[in-house]
Amino acid sequence: MCGICGTISNKGEGVDEEKLRSMLPALANRGPDNEDIRVDKNYGFGHRRLKIIDLSEQGNQPMIDPELGLVITYNGMIYNYKELKKELEHKGYRFRSNSDTEVMLKAYHCWGDMFVQKLYGMFAFCLHDQKKDRFVMGRDRLGIKPLYYTEKNGNFYFASNMQSLNDTGIVDRTLSREALHYYLSFHAVVPAPHTIYKSVRKLEPGHVMVLEPGGTKKLKRYWSVDYQHRLDMSEAEWMEAILLTLKESVKRRMVSDVPVGALLSGGLDSSLIVALMTELNTSQLRTYSIGFEDVDGENGNEFQYSDIIAEKYNTQHSKFFINSNKLLPQVKRCLEAMAEPMVSHDAVGFHLLSEEVTKDTKVVLCGQGADEIFAGYHWYPQIMEGSEDPVNLYRQSFFDRGHQEILDTLSQEYHPSRDYSIDFVRDHFSKPGADTPVDKALRLDSTVMLVEDPVKRVDNMTMDWGLEARVPFLDHDVVELAAQIPPSLKVSSGGKHILKRAAERILPREVIYRKKGYFPVPALKYLQGEFLEFARDMLLSHRARQRNIFQQHYLESLLERPQDQMTVLGGNKVWQMAVLEYWLQKMEG
């Protein structure tokens, strides 16, 4: 788990080493344990390392295999690297380290560009094949690890976050009208390859991109999930299959040369992960929870449920309570840690919890992804039972703003040429591979929304503190199995029916069938006091007025009654706009 960056000259010129080094400070928190670069005639790779596997210097990067003529800079964790290493050794490959990084180099040499299909894990990498003078970049199936890139004057730049690219001084910060539409409508979800900047792209999950000599780019998809193939199984058989597959996923993610803990919210998903971890782990497991003050009658913590699980499984449990009068400075750092602006309050919870966890643990498992994989959100029953166009039902259940309100929100110069967000959903729903409306929604949520909101949130917030978070529900075996389950078995019981039934075998019912919760941060929902002043200062600042993204009359109407401006998902529209402006100002310096 690390931070990576690099620059490639498509004109055959030398690399500006100073520019390469300028990219590393923004990645320092992702990899606090080591820094190194490699510069060759037409490229330079940078790396910041977080030591999890092979703690020796043999695991440092960029890693070079002089015998094979390969160099790699890589961020992530390959959970089946030991099995792949044995397979490669049988084929005659020799290893000098115990790292998964070296396995990546040998695997590419053995199986070519599509070696990524053999990997279980989370990863983003750039590999240079010196003999063919080509560069291969890849990103894991569910986009757990990020990879951003931009081009200028015949040079190609890539990094784990946009801040790293921005620090080179070459990024054109012109805003994308299309991305602004997504941000304001699609709950800040900006689908790959787009970002808020027109000049910056992100590699799509489940893809490999190859830069051939001369700069020609080839994009190859290596994975997609099929919702059409159904297995004829009883409910009991599905329950058994889910537990077995999830347990194997948890087992894979406990591979580490340092202790592994767990984030425990007390909800079904994290509780199930903790239960399976304790079955596999003989030593006492460390678990962590966070809570906030109540605001306007909304509960700010769920300690009562996390306590139940901690006691049942005898974990070494730590609870952290955050007082709101100390929250704002920490919220600002959270926003600065975002590779892209995000609005979900969970980001703050993950960021603050990670700060505490990393004091004694470097790797944790968490329950992200179950809602998108097993149909845990409220819109799935509405789409399944509704008689309307499923695209419109999805929009009504998820979108923060309709197209007309976006036109009212944005100044004329940022007006979109069309309703990008609804067009994106409609196009995605129309793709082959999912027949029922619910499956269409699940596919969109698991391959797009999940990637650009919950998964990105976890990566950005944990890695800002040098904490590696692993997500067992996003093992591709789990995702592919869940896609085969009939929608009715997922959507029933208020969502995640079959997962709840499976969990009954190991978890208390009061945890399984409790009201759905999140990392609640009420202070960001009910904007009051210093949080409202912060938002107001951002949106009415001189720099904001110069940028002129938002129409002033719309902005002023929101600021008059900020607590009344809620989205369908319970977010605050004022906060959403303030987050964007603050993030943009920090990128400008």
Residue pairs with C-beta under 8 A, 6 or more apart in sequence:
1 30
1 31
1 50
1 52
1 75
1 76
1 77
1 463
1 468
2 27
2 30
2 31
2 47
2 48
2 49
2 50
2 61
2 74
2 75
2 76
2 160
3 24
3 26
3 27
3 28
3 29
3 30
3 31
3 47
3 48
3 75
3 159
3 160
3 161
3 164
3 463
4 27
4 45
4 46
4 47
4 48
4 61
4 73
4 74
4 75
4 124
4 125
4 126
4 147
4 158
4 159
4 160
5 20
5 23
5 24
5 27
5 45
5 46
5 47
5 73
5 157
5 158
5 159
5 160
5 164
5 165
6 20
6 43
6 44
6 45
6 46
6 73
6 126
6 157
6 158
6 159
7 15
7 16
7 19
7 20
7 23
7 43
7 44
7 155
7 156
7 157
7 158
7 168
8 42
8 43
8 135
8 155
8 156
8 157
8 158
8 211
9 15
9 42
9 43
9 154
9 155
9 156
10 154
10 155
10 156
10 211
10 214
10 215
11 154
11 155
12 41
12 42
13 42
13 154
14 41
14 42
15 39
15 40
15 42
15 43
15 44
17 37
17 39
17 44
19 168
19 169
19 170
20 37
20 39
20 44
20 46
21 37
21 46
22 167
22 168
22 169
23 46
23 157
23 159
23 164
23 165
23 167
23 168
24 35
24 37
24 46
24 48
24 164
25 167
26 159
26 161
26 163
26 164
26 166
26 167
27 46
27 48
27 159
27 160
27 161
27 164
28 35
28 48
29 337
29 463
29 464
29 465
29 466
30 48
30 50
30 75
30 160
30 161
30 463
30 464
30 466
31 47
31 48
31 49
31 50
31 466
32 48
32 50
32 466
33 49
33 50
33 51
33 466
34 47
34 48
34 49
34 51
34 60
35 46
35 47
35 48
35 49
36 46
36 47
36 49
36 60
36 61
36 62
37 44
37 45
37 46
37 47
37 62
38 44
38 45
38 62
38 64
38 71
38 73
40 71
40 128
40 130
42 133
43 128
43 135
45 61
45 62
45 71
45 72
45 73
45 126
45 128
46 62
46 73
47 60
47 61
47 62
47 73
49 59
49 60
49 61
50 362
50 463
50 466
50 468
51 59
51 257
51 258
52 77
52 256
52 257
52 258
52 362
52 363
52 468
53 59
53 77
53 81
53 98
53 99
53 100
53 255
53 256
53 257
54 97
54 98
54 99
54 100
54 257
55 257
55 258
56 97
56 98
58 96
58 97
58 98
58 99
59 97
59 98
59 99
59 101
61 72
61 73
61 74
61 101
62 71
62 72
62 73
63 71
63 72
63 73
63 74
63 99
63 101
63 102
63 105
64 70
64 71
65 71
65 102
65 105
65 106
65 109
68 105
68 106
68 109
69 129
69 130
69 131
70 105
70 108
70 109
70 127
70 128
70 129
70 130
71 127
71 128
71 130
72 101
72 104
72 105
72 125
72 126
72 127
72 128
73 125
73 126
74 101
74 104
74 123
74 124
74 125
74 126
74 127
75 123
75 124
75 125
75 145
75 160
76 121
76 122
76 123
76 124
76 125
76 140
76 144
76 145
77 100
77 121
77 122
77 123
77 255
77 468
77 470
78 84
78 100
78 103
78 104
78 119
78 120
78 121
78 123
79 120
79 121
79 252
79 253
79 255
80 118
80 119
80 120
80 121
80 252
81 99
81 100
81 103
81 121
81 255
82 255
84 103
84 107
84 118
84 119
85 95
85 103
85 106
88 95
88 103
88 106
88 107
88 110
89 95
91 110
93 106
93 109
93 110
95 102
95 103
95 106
96 102
100 121
104 115
104 123
104 125
104 127
105 127
107 115
107 118
107 119
108 115
108 127
108 129
108 136
111 118
113 136
113 208
113 210
113 220
114 208
114 220
114 222
116 123
116 138
116 140
116 208
116 222
117 222
117 223
119 140
120 252
120 475
120 476
120 477
121 140
122 140
122 142
122 144
122 145
122 470
122 471
122 474
123 138
123 139
123 140
123 145
124 137
124 138
124 139
124 140
124 145
124 146
124 147
124 160
124 203
125 136
125 137
125 138
126 135
126 136
126 137
126 147
126 158
127 135
127 136
127 137
128 134
128 135
129 135
129 136
132 213
133 213
134 210
134 211
134 212
134 213
135 210
135 211
136 208
136 209
136 210
136 211
137 147
137 149
137 158
137 203
137 208
137 209
137 210
137 211
138 203
138 207
138 208
138 209
138 222
139 145
139 146
139 147
139 203
139 204
139 205
139 206
139 207
140 205
140 206
141 205
141 206
141 223
141 476
141 479
142 205
142 206
142 369
142 446
142 447
142 450
142 451
142 455
142 471
142 474
142 476
142 479
143 192
143 204
143 205
143 206
143 451
143 452
143 455
143 456
144 455
144 459
144 471
144 474
145 160
145 459
146 160
146 161
146 202
146 339
146 456
146 459
147 158
147 159
147 160
147 202
147 203
148 158
148 159
148 160
148 161
148 162
148 164
148 165
148 195
148 200
148 201
148 202
148 203
148 339
149 156
149 157
149 158
149 159
149 165
149 200
149 201
149 202
149 203
150 156
150 157
150 165
150 170
150 171
150 172
150 199
150 200
150 201
151 157
151 199
152 170
152 172
152 199
153 170
154 215
155 170
156 211
156 215
157 165
157 168
157 170
158 165
159 165
160 339
161 339
161 460
162 171
162 195
162 197
162 200
162 339
162 340
162 587
163 339
163 587
165 171
165 200
166 173
166 587
171 197
171 199
171 200
172 197
172 198
172 199
173 197
173 199
173 584
173 587
173 588
174 197
174 198
174 199
175 196
175 197
175 198
175 414
175 549
176 194
176 195
176 196
176 197
176 198
177 414
177 415
177 416
177 417
178 194
178 416
178 420
179 190
179 194
179 195
179 196
179 197
179 198
180 196
180 410
180 414
180 416
180 549
181 406
181 416
181 419
181 420
181 421
182 188
182 189
182 190
182 191
182 194
182 420
182 421
182 424
183 190
183 196
183 341
183 576
183 580
184 400
184 401
184 406
184 409
184 410
184 576
185 399
185 400
185 401
185 402
185 403
185 406
185 421
186 398
186 399
186 400
186 421
186 424
186 449
187 343
187 344
187 398
187 399
187 400
187 449
187 453
187 567
187 569
187 571
188 341
188 342
188 343
188 344
188 452
188 453
188 576
189 448
189 449
189 452
189 453
190 196
190 340
190 452
191 424
191 448
191 452
192 201
192 202
192 203
192 204
192 205
192 451
192 452
193 201
193 202
193 203
193 204
194 201
194 202
195 201
195 202
195 340
196 340
196 341
196 580
196 584
203 209
204 219
204 221
205 447
205 451
206 221
206 222
206 223
206 224
206 447
207 219
207 220
207 221
207 222
208 219
208 220
208 222
209 217
209 218
209 219
209 220
210 217
210 218
210 220
211 217
212 218
223 476
224 433
224 447
225 433
225 443
225 446
225 447
225 476
225 479
225 480
225 483
226 433
226 480
226 483
227 433
227 434
227 435
227 436
227 439
227 440
227 442
227 443
227 483
227 484
228 433
228 434
228 435
229 483
229 484
230 484
230 486
231 484
233 241
235 489
235 498
235 501
238 485
238 489
238 498
238 502
239 498
239 501
239 502
239 505
240 502
241 481
242 481
242 482
242 498
242 499
242 502
243 502
243 505
243 506
245 475
245 477
245 478
245 481
246 272
246 276
246 472
246 473
246 475
246 478
247 276
247 279
247 280
248 475
248 477
249 472
249 473
249 475
249 477
249 478
250 273
250 276
250 277
250 280
250 365
250 472
251 280
252 472
252 475
253 260
253 365
253 470
253 471
253 472
253 475
254 260
254 277
254 280
254 281
254 365
256 363
258 362
258 363
259 283
259 286
259 361
259 362
259 363
260 277
260 281
260 361
260 363
260 364
260 365
260 470
261 285
261 286
261 287
261 288
261 357
261 361
261 363
261 364
261 365
262 270
262 273
262 274
262 277
262 285
262 286
262 287
262 288
262 315
262 364
262 365
262 366
263 270
263 287
263 288
263 289
263 350
263 353
263 357
263 364
263 365
263 366
263 367
263 469
264 270
264 271
264 274
264 287
264 288
264 289
264 306
264 309
264 310
264 315
264 317
265 289
265 302
265 305
265 306
265 367
265 517
265 518
265 519
266 289
266 302
266 303
266 304
266 305
266 306
266 307
266 308
266 309
266 511
266 514
266 517
267 302
267 305
267 367
267 511
267 514
267 516
267 517
268 367
268 370
268 496
268 499
268 500
268 503
268 507
268 511
268 512
268 514
269 367
269 368
269 369
269 370
269 371
269 473
270 366
270 367
271 305
271 309
271 367
271 503
271 507
271 511
272 367
272 370
272 499
272 503
272 506
272 507
273 365
273 366
273 367
273 472
273 473
274 285
274 287
274 309
274 313
274 315
275 309
275 313
275 506
275 507
276 472
276 506
277 285
277 365
278 285
278 313
278 314
278 315
284 314
284 315
284 316
285 313
285 315
285 316
286 315
286 316
286 317
286 318
286 360
286 361
287 306
287 309
287 310
287 315
287 316
287 317
287 318
288 317
288 318
288 319
288 320
288 353
288 356
288 357
288 361
288 364
289 301
289 302
289 303
289 306
289 317
289 318
289 319
289 320
289 353
290 301
290 319
290 320
290 321
290 322
290 349
290 352
290 353
290 356
290 519
291 300
291 301
291 302
291 303
291 319
291 320
291 321
291 322
292 300
292 301
292 321
292 322
292 324
292 327
292 349
292 520
292 521
292 522
292 523
293 300
293 322
293 323
293 324
293 522
293 523
294 300
294 522
295 324
295 522
295 523
295 525
295 526
295 528
296 522
296 526
298 520
298 522
298 525
298 526
299 520
300 520
300 521
300 522
301 321
301 520
302 517
302 520
303 319
305 510
305 511
305 514
305 517
306 317
306 319
307 317
308 508
308 510
308 511
309 315
309 507
309 511
310 317
312 508
318 356
318 357
320 352
320 353
320 356
322 330
322 352
324 523
327 348
327 521
327 523
328 530
328 531
328 534
330 348
330 351
330 352
330 355
331 348
331 524
331 531
332 582
333 351
333 464
334 347
334 348
334 351
334 352
334 461
334 464
335 341
335 579
335 582
335 583
335 586
336 583
336 586
337 351
337 460
337 461
337 464
338 347
338 460
338 583
339 456
339 460
340 452
340 456
340 583
341 579
341 580
341 583
341 584
342 453
342 456
342 457
342 460
342 579
343 571
343 575
343 576
343 579
344 453
344 454
344 457
344 571
345 518
345 519
345 520
345 521
345 524
345 525
345 571
346 454
346 457
346 518
346 519
346 521
347 457
347 460
347 461
348 519
348 521
348 524
349 518
349 519
349 520
349 521
350 457
350 458
350 461
350 462
350 519
351 461
351 464
351 465
353 519
354 461
354 462
354 464
354 465
354 467
354 469
355 465
357 364
357 465
357 467
358 465
358 466
358 467
361 467
362 466
362 467
362 468
363 467
363 468
363 469
363 470
364 462
364 467
364 468
364 469
364 470
365 469
365 470
365 471
365 472
366 458
366 469
366 470
366 471
367 471
367 472
367 473
368 454
368 455
368 458
368 471
368 473
368 474
369 446
369 450
369 454
369 455
369 471
369 473
369 474
370 376
370 473
370 496
370 499
371 377
371 495
371 496
372 442
372 445
372 446
372 449
372 450
372 454
373 442
373 446
373 473
373 474
373 478
373 479
373 482
374 473
374 482
374 485
374 490
374 495
374 496
374 498
374 499
375 438
375 442
375 487
375 490
375 491
375 495
375 496
376 495
376 496
376 516
377 397
377 445
377 495
378 397
378 495
379 393
379 394
379 397
379 398
379 441
380 438
380 441
380 442
380 487
380 490
380 491
380 495
381 491
381 494
381 495
382 393
382 396
382 397
383 390
383 393
383 394
383 397
383 437
383 438
383 441
384 436
384 437
384 438
384 487
384 488
384 491
386 393
386 437
390 429
390 437
390 440
390 441
391 422
391 425
391 426
391 429
393 437
394 425
394 429
394 441
394 444
395 402
395 421
395 422
395 425
396 568
397 568
398 449
398 568
398 569
399 421
399 422
399 568
400 567
400 568
400 569
400 571
400 573
400 576
401 409
401 567
401 573
403 419
403 421
403 422
406 416
407 415
407 416
408 551
408 554
409 550
409 551
409 554
409 577
410 416
410 549
410 550
410 551
411 548
411 549
411 550
411 551
413 548
414 549
425 444
428 440
428 443
428 444
428 448
429 437
429 440
429 441
429 444
431 443
433 443
434 440
434 442
434 443
436 487
438 487
438 490
438 491
439 483
439 487
442 483
442 487
442 490
443 483
446 479
450 474
455 471
455 474
458 469
458 471
459 469
462 468
462 469
472 478
473 479
482 490
485 498
489 497
489 498
490 496
490 497
490 498
490 499
491 497
493 500
493 501
493 513
494 516
495 516
500 512
500 513
503 512
504 512
523 531
524 531
524 572
524 575
525 566
525 570
525 571
525 572
525 575
526 563
526 572
527 535
527 562
527 563
527 572
527 574
527 575
528 563
531 575
532 562
532 574
534 578
535 559
535 562
535 574
535 575
535 577
535 578
536 559
538 544
538 578
538 581
538 582
538 585
539 550
539 555
539 559
539 574
539 577
539 578
539 581
540 555
540 559
541 581
541 585
543 581
543 585
543 588
544 550
544 581
544 585
547 581
547 584
549 580
549 581
550 577
555 577
558 565
558 573
558 574
558 577
559 574
562 572
562 574
563 572
565 572
565 573
565 574
566 572
566 573
567 573
567 576
